[in-house]
Amino acid sequence: MLWRALVVLALATPATLATLLTLENASVGVALAQLPPTATDLVREPVIDYFRKPPADPVALLRQQIDNGTATLTYEPEQGYLRSVMRALRLEADSQVLVYSKTSVQALRINPKNPRGIYFGDAVALGYIRGADYLEFAAQDPQQGTIFYTLDQKPSDRPLIQRRDFCLSCHISTATLEVPGLLVRSIPTSPTGSTLPQLGNAVVDHRTPFAERWGGYYVTGRHGSIEHLGNALVDRNDPQASHATAQNVMSLRDRFDVDAYPSPHADIAALLVFDHQMRMTNLLTRAGWDVRVAAAKQQHPAASNRELAGAIVDYMLFVDEAPLTSKIEGPSGFAQRFSSIGPRDRNGRSLRELALDTRLLRYPCSYMIYSDAFAQLPAAIHDAVYLRLADVLTGKVRDAKYQHLSAPDRQAVLEILRDTKSDWRF
């Protein structure tokens, strides 16, 4: 069943294929508010000054600390600077995402026996490939959006973290909302790691149907009857072959050397959080940039600000979230650790608490509302988001797309925000 749709795509003519993919992508998130039109080259707007303004993201700060001698990195023979960098950036092994599709600038090193590990927090994603020349970083600057870096994997008295704008060749597009951003792609993958986009090519977030997610990714954990594209190696000559062994996988030891990585898992709970967070991050960047560019041009587009706020709030409140039809159980402990972080309200509740039963979060409002990227939005859009969010949570706005939010859900989110956001006034 899962691969039947892929076979249809494989047999389609190029024109039909384009139409099918357009319709498929259009069907995701149709109820969400739409982003207003934007300049086609926001990255070069003078007020943004993306390429020249000094960044203040976590990797830039680490680079400064290395340069002034207040931080050091330790090189290890097997994994280079990986574990030292993870400690410095407070990235946990249980966040490990494993990608075996050749979808990196160092693609030649990637295959199902040598997947790319990604380790992420709220503002940083770190990429590691065994035997590759360098570590890869994507870090969120609250003003400048996602900045890309590399660190050479060779011993040095003073390791050099370098900014790498060549990453923008893939990381700025309509898929990243026309800003330098983060990208989760699901593409059926062959046993060599080569991608097979003729069989499907989805940009993934929390709205994406599970049947279209995680092509080219390893996935560990129990998820009952939910089916996904992860763990499967696709024979381009026989795409209808059975892939039952790709579902509800608890161990990857028979697929590659898991001991060569910080974790033996590719926890499904971590993947779900990763999927949500990537687009949320891009939305915050896009909103901040649009408002700053408009202000620099002495434009005050209240209607555009309302559109931007609507798009952020809809995604933040999980409008059109793909429902979980089975309980999710990850094997690494990620869910427990992530849920414990807080902050918590006077009743001990947190927006980071994972539900993993019918939906991702127990209290359906994105924890990214605590991020520096949100806190440093221009006042016009920051206040517009708060106002729209309050209108939805208090019931002033009763659009059909918010019917998934029960009265107890709305009340709980309101109470958590009142106790944990000092600037929340509603």
N, C-alpha and C positions, 0 to 999 in steps of 0.2 A: 504493500500500500504506500509506504513512505517514498519509495523510489519511482512509483508510477508517474508522478507529476514530472520527475526529472527526465524520464524517458520521453514524455510528451514534448518537453523543451528540446531534447536532443534531436527529435525528428522534425522539429519545426524549421521552416525556411528562415533565413536571417530576418526578413521583414516581420514574419509572424512572431519570431522569438522576441524581437524588440517590443512588439505590441504586448505580448504576454508579460514581459518583465515590467513594462510601464504600468499595465493594469494591476499587476501584483503589488508593486510598490505603492501605487495610488490607494490600494485598499487598506493599507496600514495607517491607522491614526487619522481617518477621514474626519472624525468628530473634533479633532484638536483645532484650536485657534491657529491661524496661519501666520507665519512670519511676514512682515511687510517687505516689499522690494528693497534691495540695497545696492550700493555701488558695487560694480563688478570687481573692483580691485581695492577693497578696504585696507588690505595690508600695506598699501603705499600712501594712504592718506597721511598728510603731515601731522595731524594731531595724534595719530597712532604711533608713527615712527617706529614700526616694528623692528626694522633691521638695525637701528642705531641706538635706540633708547636702552640704557643699561637695565637688564631684568633683575627682579627681586624674588625669583622663585626658589624653591628649596635646593635645587641643584646649583643655581648661581651662588647661593649662600655657601654651600659646601665648597664650591670652587674658590671662593674668597677665603674661606677658612684654611684650605690647603695652601693657598698662595701666601697667607700671612703666618703660617706655621702653627695655627691653633687647632688644626685637625690633621690627622694622618690616615692613610689607607694602607692596609696590609695585603700584600700579594701572596697568594697560595698557588702551588704548582698546578693543581687540578682545575680550579675554578677562577683563577686570577683574582681580581679585586671584588668578585661578586659578593661574597659574604660580608666583607668589610664595608662595602657601599650600602648593602642592605641595613647593616647596623647603624651607619651614619644617617641614613634617611628614614630609619624606623619602619622598614618594610618587612612584613612577616612572611615566613615560608608558607604558611597556610593560604596566602593569597595567590599562590602559584597558578598561573594559567599556562597551558602547554599547547603550542600551535605547531603542527607539522606540515602545513602548507607553505609553499615558497612565496610568502607574502611579506618579505622584509628586504631592506637594501642589501642584506647579507644572505640572500636567498640560496646561494649555492651551497651553503653549509647546512641548510635545513632539509630534513626528511623525516619520515616516521620513526627512524631509529635514532634521530638526533633532533628532537623538537626544540623550538625556541621557548624558553621560559620567560614569562612576564610576571612581575611582582609589583603590586600597586597599593597605594594609599589614596587619601582624598585628593592629593595634589601632585603625585608623581607616579609614573609607570616606568619600570626598569626592564629592559630586554637583555636576555643572556642566551648565547648560543655556544655550545661546547666547541672549542677549536676556532672560533671566530676571532677576527682581529680586534674587535672592540665591543664594549658594552654600549647599549643604546638607552637614552633617556628621553622621556617626554614629561615636561614639568609645567605646571600651571602657574603663570605669573598673574596675580589678581588684576592687573591692568593690561598686560600685553598678551594674555592668552597663552596658548601652549608654545613652549620653547623647546627646541630639540638639541641634544648634546650627544657626544660620544666620549668614551674613555678607553684609550688603548690598553689592551690586555697584555702588557709586558712590564716587567718589574722596573720601577724607577724610584729614585729618592723623593721626587716630587711629581706624582702622577698628574697628567694634564687632562683636564676636562675641557673639551672644545665645543663651542656652539656649532651646529651643523644645519644651515638653512637649506641644504639640498633635500632634506626630508620633506620639504613643502611640495615637491613634485607629486607626492601622493597624499600629503596631509593638509591640503587646502583645495576644496572642491565643493560642489553642491552637497556631497555626502557629509562634509564637516560644517555645513551652513555658511560656506564662503569665508571662513576664518581659519587660521592655523589651528587644527584640532585633532581630536582622537577618533579613531576609526576602527570599528569591529566589523570584519567581513566574514561571511560564511560562504565558502566555495567548495563544492565536492572536489576531492583530492585523490590523485592516483597513488599507487604504492611507492612511487619515487618522490612524492611530495609535490609534483607538478599539479597545478590547478586545472580544473575542467570547467571553466565558466560557461561553456555551452550547456551544462547541466544545471545551472543555477548560480546566482551571484547576488546575495542579499547583503545589505547594510543593516546591522543588527542593533536594536535597542530593546527596551522592555516591552514594546508593543508587538515585536516580531513573533509570528506563530512558531511554536517549538519545532514543527516539522521543517522549518527553514533555517534553524539555528545550528551553528557550531560545525558546519562543514570545514574540515581541516583542523579541528581541535580535538584533543583528548578530553574526555569527560568521565569523572569517577563519582559514584554515588548512586543511591537508589531513587528512582523516580516513577515507579509503577508503570502505568500504561502510557505515560508521556513518551513520545518518540522524537528523536532529534537526529541530526546528520553527523554527530561527532563519532569518533573512534572508528569510522568506516573508511576503508581504502577502496576506491571505486575503479573497477576495470572498465576502461572507456569502451571496450568492445562488448561488454555484457553488463550494462548498468542495472539490469533487472535482477542480478544475483542477490541472494538473501544476505541480509546484514543484521540478523537477529542478535548476533554476539556483540553488536555495538551498543546495545542498550543495557542499563543497570549494571555497568561494569564497576567492580569494587577494587580491582588491582590492575596495574599496567605492567607488572614485572615480566610478563611474557611478550611484551611489545618493544621494550627498549631498556637500557640500563638506568633504572630509576634511582639507583644509589649515587649517580653522578649529579643529581639535582638536590636542592635544599629540601624538597618534599617529594615523597613518592606519589603524590596525588595531583589531580587536576579537578578540584572540588567543584561540584555543580553549583553549590551555594555561592562560592566565590565568583563563578561565571555569571550567575544571575545578577549579582551586585555590579560586577564589571560592565555588563550590558547596559544597566540603567545609568551608571555614572558617566560613561563616555559621552552620551548625547547631552546629559544635563550640563556637563562641563562646557561643551560647545555652545549650548544655548546661552549660558551666562556670558561667555566671551562675546558672542554676537550681539547680545543686547547692550552690553557696555560699550562696544565699539560704535554701534549705530547711534546711540545717544550722544557720545562724545563727538562724532563726526558732525551730527546735526547741529550741536551747540557751537562748534567751531565755525560753521557756515551761517551762524545766526538764524538757524531754523529751529522752530519749537513745535514739532509735529505731535500734538497731543494724541491724535488718532493713531499714529504709528506707535507711540509709547503704549497705548492701550492694547494694540495688537501684540507687541512684544511681551507685555505683561501677561496677556492671555495665554500666549504660547508657553511661557515659562510656568505659569500656574497649572495649566492643563497637564503638562508633563510632570511637574512636581507632585501633583495629586493623582498620578497614574491613570488618567483618562485613557481608555483603550488598552490597558495592560492585558497582555495575553494571560488568561487565567491558568492557574495550576490545577489540573484535573486529578492529580495524585500528590500525595505527600512527598516532599523532597527531604532526603537525608544525605548529607555530605559526610565523607569519612575523615576529614582532616582536623576538625575542630574549628574551622573558620567561622561557622555560624554562631557558635557559642562565644568565641572571642569578639567577633564584630558586634554582636548584640550587647556585649558587656561594656562597651566603650562610653556610652552616654553622649551628652549630658542627660541627666534625669530630672524629672519634675518632683514635686513634693510627695507624689504617690509612687515614685520609683519607676515611672514609665519613660521610655526613650524612643525617639524617632528612628534609632538604629536597630531596634528589636526586629529580628526577622521572624516572619510567620511561617513561610514555606509550606503552607497547607493549600489554601486556595489563591494566595497572592504572595508577593515577595515580602512586604513589610506588614507588621502587626498594626501599626498606625500609619495609614497611607498618605504620608507627606515626606518628600525627599529629605534625608539627612544632609544633603548638600546645601540646605539653607543655613548651615553653620559654617560653610566654607568661607575662606578669605575672598574668593572670587565673588560670592554673593555679597559679603559685607562691604566690599569696595565698589559695588555698582554705583554709577552716578545717581545722585539723589532722586532725579526725576523718574528713573526706571525702578529703583529700589522701592520708592514709596508707592509707585503704581502696582508693583507686584504685591506688596503688603495689603494695599487696599482691595485688589481683586481677590486675594487669598482670604481676607477677612469676609468679604461679601459672600464667597462660596461657603465658608465654614459656618457662618452665622445664619445661612439660609436665605439671605437677601437675594442671591442668585440661585435659581432653581432649574437651570437648564438640564435637559434630559441627559446630557453627557456626564453629569455628576451624580447620577442615580446610584452608582456603585458605592457612594459614600453614605453609609447609614448615619442616622442621628447620633448614635454613640461614637462612631468614627469621628464625626465632625467635632463633637464635644471634646473627645480625648485629645485630638490634635490641637484644638484651641487652648486647652488647659496646659498641654506640654509647652506650647509656644509661649504662653504667658509666664511660665516659670523658668524657661531656659533661654529666652531671647530678651535681653534687657531693653531693646529698642522696639519691642512689640507693644502696641498701645491699644489693642482691640479686645 
